[in-house]
Amino acid sequence: MADNPKQSVAVVGLGYVGLCSAVVFADRGFRVKGLEIDRKRVRMINRGSTPIHEPGLKGMLKTALRSGRLSLTSSYEDALRDSNMVFITVGTPSGPNGAIDLRYVRDAASSIGKSLRTLDYRLVVVKSTVLPGSTDGLVKTILEKESRKEEGTGFGLAANPEFLREGSAIWDSKHQSTVLIGSSDPTSIRALKGFYRNLNLGRSRYLVTSATNAEFIKYAVNAYRAVTLTFLNTIANICSRTPGGDIDSVARGLVDIAKLDRRYAKAGIGFGGSCLPKDTRALAARATELGENAGLLEAALRINDTQPEKTLEMAKNLGVSIKGKKVTLLGLTFKANSDDLRESRAMLIARKLIKEGAVVTVYDPQGMDKAAEILGSRVRYGTSAKASLKGAECCIIGTDWDEFRRLTPKDYVSLMATPVIVDGRRLYRPSTFAKGGVQYARIGSAD
Ligand SMILES: NC(=O)c1ccc[n+]([C@@H]2O[C@H](COP(=O)([O-])OP(=O)(O)OC[C@H]3O[C@@H](n4cnc5c(N)ncnc54)[C@H](O)[C@@H]3O)[C@@H](O)[C@H]2O)c1
């Protein structure tokens, strides 16, 4: 795609959202300056190696660097000099009591503000997930103070919450069905719409509202998904104890009749990752702070925290006493096609198995290095799914990787000491596994 020198943007914070957005922007012909404070991360990215695993990211990163359309800098002045738009994509983790920690957004806004002192009009876009009121409140206040300019004339400001999903972040960034823009400033709205139009996302719709309501939409969507998934898992747990009950059949009904989003109609050990638990917690904390009842959100989070334990219960029901048993845990990341362990339900299973005295072997196609930093010598590490099953007395499936889906009953029978499988992700057909001589149980079905 041809370069468009008028369209230069800066991206501040090169994590899952920032790096994937930056390479997609570069792929679509924009000149992109990426700014990241983690030096190790900068060195890796500059070498063309990715600090995170996302399908398609590595190839696109190399192309973006080679073409010169993506370059990294550690200087805000340098990042903003040639860019008419700057996206803030820094992390917004949970702080004490689950409330949002905005320190990285504050730092980024402050540095951007200082750079704006000597520059003419730039549009600042908050893509990080921040609580309603943050863009028009905290971010605007910092930018105005540091730049000594006024929003609207000195610089533009908009919220533009991100909806990409890890594991399909590149695809999602290229195919956004709805672009959410939060601003009351017509110039900022026009500029952001123009940017996304040039990004050529196909049939994107633009949902334009105030910054506060755009921020609300992001939280409401994530909290809705968290509550819905917990609802589905609650029904799945009842199905598990009901002869003939099967959550997939029930979920089909929920999709058709209650219009449940098909992508979120998958029962299992619960939701993890960097968004759903953190954002639901932050919204609950804000509700409490405002004197409102956060009971529904808190219940979803509480149930989600105990859902992984179902796998140990099921193993015990199949006669595996856990203590002293060789248990293999297949999958550690919070979902397939990602290396992200943040709030992973599978990692909760690993911890619970260790606590109950199992001899644990873990394996994950992408999450091993990060897992080793957390679990250390308390577990053994397999080199492949098959290798990690050798001699095991029980296998628990914690992540829905295709490598695990491809395993057959024969693999389990030939490799394990006793072929007992507890499937927290519903990867297999029970009839095939029952015939194959395996003891098999999965969340959401009684048989
Ligand atoms: N990960 C997702 O799937 C996802 C999806 C939608 C929205 N979000 C939201 O997007 C934001 C970013 O999430 P993420 O998962 O990419 O986070 P991340 O932790 O993977 O990346 C954040 C990056 O920002 C860098 N950083 C922090 N402060 C900086 C500063 N002052 N200047 C430059 N770089 C700085 C960090 O070093 C890190 O590399 C969060 O608010 C998150 O809630 C995430």
The ligand as a Tripos MOL2 file, in Angstrom:
@<TRIPOS>MOLECULE
LIG
   44    48     1     0     0
SMALL
NO_CHARGES

@<TRIPOS>ATOM
      1 N1         -5.4280   -7.0180   25.8720 N.am      1 LIG1
      2 C1         -6.6370   -6.9220   25.3680 C.2       1 LIG1
      3 O1         -7.1920   -7.8940   24.8620 O.2       1 LIG1
      4 C2         -7.3740   -5.6120   25.3880 C.ar      1 LIG1
      5 C3         -8.5400   -5.4710   24.6010 C.ar      1 LIG1
      6 C4         -9.2230   -4.2550   24.6200 C.ar      1 LIG1
      7 C5         -8.7750   -3.2170   25.4380 C.ar      1 LIG1
      8 N2         -7.6700   -3.3930   26.2110 N.ar      1 LIG1
      9 C6         -7.2230   -2.2610   27.0400 C.3       1 LIG1
     10 O2         -6.1350   -1.6300   26.3480 O.3       1 LIG1
     11 C7         -5.1660   -1.1700   27.2880 C.3       1 LIG1
     12 C8         -3.8230   -1.8290   26.9980 C.3       1 LIG1
     13 O3         -3.9570   -3.2090   27.2350 O.3       1 LIG1
     14 P1         -2.8110   -4.2580   26.8560 P.3       1 LIG1
     15 O4         -3.3400   -5.5970   27.1250 O.co2     1 LIG1
     16 O5         -2.2790   -3.9180   25.5080 O.co2     1 LIG1
     17 O6         -1.7210   -3.8600   27.9600 O.3       1 LIG1
     18 P2         -0.2370   -4.3930   28.0680 P.3       1 LIG1
     19 O7          0.0750   -4.4300   29.5020 O.co2     1 LIG1
     20 O8         -0.0440   -5.6000   27.2280 O.co2     1 LIG1
     21 O9          0.6100   -3.2100   27.3700 O.3       1 LIG1
     22 C9          0.7360   -1.9310   27.8830 C.3       1 LIG1
     23 C10         2.0910   -1.3960   27.4160 C.3       1 LIG1
     24 O10         2.1780   -0.0090   27.7420 O.3       1 LIG1
     25 C11         3.5300    0.2550   28.1550 C.3       1 LIG1
     26 N3          3.5370    1.5140   28.9020 N.ar      1 LIG1
     27 C12         3.0810    1.7490   30.1500 C.ar      1 LIG1
     28 N4          3.2310    3.0510   30.4600 N.ar      1 LIG1
     29 C13         3.7920    3.6590   29.3770 C.ar      1 LIG1
     30 C14         4.1440    5.0050   29.0730 C.ar      1 LIG1
     31 N5          3.9670    5.9960   29.9420 N.pl3     1 LIG1
     32 N6          4.6760    5.2590   27.8610 N.ar      1 LIG1
     33 C15         4.8600    4.2680   26.9750 C.ar      1 LIG1
     34 N7          4.5340    2.9730   27.1920 N.ar      1 LIG1
     35 C16         3.9810    2.6810   28.3830 C.ar      1 LIG1
     36 C17         3.8930   -0.9890   28.9600 C.3       1 LIG1
     37 O11         5.2850   -1.1380   29.1260 O.3       1 LIG1
     38 C18         3.2720   -2.0970   28.0930 C.3       1 LIG1
     39 O12         4.1520   -2.5570   27.1040 O.3       1 LIG1
     40 C19        -5.7370   -1.4710   28.6700 C.3       1 LIG1
     41 O13        -6.4480   -0.3620   29.1310 O.3       1 LIG1
     42 C20        -6.6860   -2.6340   28.4000 C.3       1 LIG1
     43 O14        -7.7100   -2.7220   29.3540 O.3       1 LIG1
     44 C21        -6.9530   -4.5500   26.2040 C.ar      1 LIG1
@<TRIPOS>BOND
     1     1     2 1
     2     2     3 2
     3     2     4 1
     4     4     5 ar
     5     4    44 ar
     6     5     6 ar
     7     6     7 ar
     8     7     8 ar
     9     8     9 1
    10     8    44 ar
    11     9    10 1
    12     9    42 1
    13    10    11 1
    14    11    12 1
    15    11    40 1
    16    12    13 1
    17    13    14 1
    18    14    15 2
    19    14    16 1
    20    14    17 1
    21    17    18 1
    22    18    19 2
    23    18    20 1
    24    18    21 1
    25    21    22 1
    26    22    23 1
    27    23    24 1
    28    23    38 1
    29    24    25 1
    30    25    26 1
    31    25    36 1
    32    26    27 ar
    33    26    35 ar
    34    27    28 ar
    35    28    29 ar
    36    29    30 ar
    37    29    35 ar
    38    30    31 1
    39    30    32 ar
    40    32    33 ar
    41    33    34 ar
    42    34    35 ar
    43    36    37 1
    44    36    38 1
    45    38    39 1
    46    40    41 1
    47    40    42 1
    48    42    43 1
@<TRIPOS>SUBSTRUCTURE
     1 LIG1         1 GROUP 0 **** ****
